[in-house]
Amino acid sequence: MQIIPAKTPGFVKTLFPNFVWSIVTDKKELYLTFDDGPTPEITDWVLKILKQYNAKAAFFCIGNNIEKHPEIFRNIITEGHSIGNHTFNHLKGWKHKTKDYIKDVLYTQNLINSEIVNDNSPTEKLFRPPYGKFKNKQSKKLLELDYRIVLWDVLSYDWDSSVSKENCFNNVVSAVKEGSIIVFHDSVKASRNLKYVLPKVLEYYSERGFEFKSLH
């Protein structure tokens, strides 16, 4: 499965109805998501910007980064954002056996669970496959394990160095609607575009009466 440019085509969503592509609502609500962290400096910068706009988000974390940067991971939790599983090794699902893929996911989930000790924290397990791709067998197994598989309907392309920061911003505003799930990355690769786009998106939609909510 491959998801391409900014707005996810409607027919793709109908092919995979068990995945979450956007939130059905008529309210002015948007759902920011950040993949590939936690990352030194960048993740904490994201948290600071989100706090300025009273915005919540979902962070789909790589288990290996959680192990290396547990204090940054705890900062995400402390700020009240949702946590999602993005595998331990940022696996390309189609290159791995299902049992190995699931083992990688479960190891990451144990790391997440060991840090989320607040009784008020969401108990729902969120998962996003790296690259938006995995085998059908892998997705079926994850659904059996009660994961909520979250994809997106707006892709910013913040990680792509060939995409200018202005076009990255336009990718978002040209595709967003009420209930959109938007993908950003709190990673080194994405930092140039992200540091330009995220404040502008927060300002642009806040001025238009939108709220930024976390998935749970």
Buried (B, 14 or more C-beta within 10 A) or exposed (E): BEBEEBBBEEEBBEEBEEBBBBBEBEEEBBBBBBBBBBBBEBBBBBBEBBEEBEBBBBBBBBBBBBEEBBEBBBBBBEBBBBBBBBBBBBBBBBEBEBEBBBEBBBBBBEBBEEBBEEEEBBEEBBBBBBBBBBBEBBBEBBBEEEBBBBBBBBBBBBBBEEBBBEBBBBBBBEBBEBBBBBBBBBBEBBBBBBBBBBEBBBEBBBEEEBBBBBBB
